[in-house]
């Protein structure tokens, strides 16, 4: 199973960025992001303290559900 960070890297680098790719690009650039984490709570807390843009937490929740469906099932 991939970490959430590795799952997010599939959203990076869009020519026309959307919120998902913006969050992925920010995670890639942030050297302190918990890249090896599989924990919703750890990642959510990190985002709450270091929110990169206003809709980042709702985008994270949406992508976390997708991550759970693709990686856990």
C-alpha positions in Angstrom: 0.0 0.0 0.0 1.3 3.5 -0.9 1.4 6.3 1.6 -1.1 9.1 1.1 1.8 11.3 -0.1 2.6 8.8 -2.9 -1.1 8.6 -3.8 -1.2 12.4 -4.1 1.8 12.5 -6.4 -0.5 11.2 -9.2 -2.2 14.6 -9.1 0.9 16.7 -9.5 2.0 18.9 -12.4 -1.2 19.7 -14.3 -0.8 22.4 -17.0 -4.1 23.9 -15.8 -3.9 23.4 -12.0 -7.0 22.6 -10.0 -7.3 22.3 -6.2 -6.2 18.7 -6.2 -3.0 19.4 -8.2 -2.3 22.5 -6.1 -2.5 20.4 -2.9 -0.3 17.7 -4.4 2.3 20.3 -5.7 2.3 22.0 -2.2 2.9 18.6 -0.5 5.8 17.9 -2.9 7.4 21.3 -2.1 6.9 21.1 1.6 9.9 19.3 3.0 8.2 18.8 6.4 5.1 17.2 5.1 4.7 13.7 6.7 5.5 11.8 3.5 5.5 8.3 4.9 2.3 8.7 6.9 -0.8 6.4 6.4 -2.6 8.2 9.2 -5.6 10.5 8.5 -5.2 12.2 11.9 -1.5 13.0 11.4 -1.9 14.4 7.9 -5.1 16.3 8.9 -3.4 17.9 11.9 -0.4 18.9 9.7 -2.7 20.5 7.2 -4.7 22.3 9.9 -1.5 23.9 11.2 0.1 24.5 7.7 -2.9 25.1 5.5 -1.7 26.1 2.0 -5.0 27.5 0.7 -8.6 27.9 2.1 -10.2 24.8 0.5 -7.2 22.5 1.2 -8.9 20.7 4.1 -12.0 19.9 2.2 -10.0 18.7 -0.8 -7.9 16.6 1.5 -11.1 14.9 2.9 -12.3 14.2 -0.6 -9.0 12.7 -1.7 -8.6 10.7 1.5 -11.9 8.9 0.7 -10.6 8.2 -2.8 -7.3 7.0 -1.3 -9.1 4.7 1.1 -11.2 3.2 -1.8 -8.2 2.7 -4.1 -5.5 1.7 -1.6 -7.3 -0.2 1.2 -9.9 -2.1 -0.7 
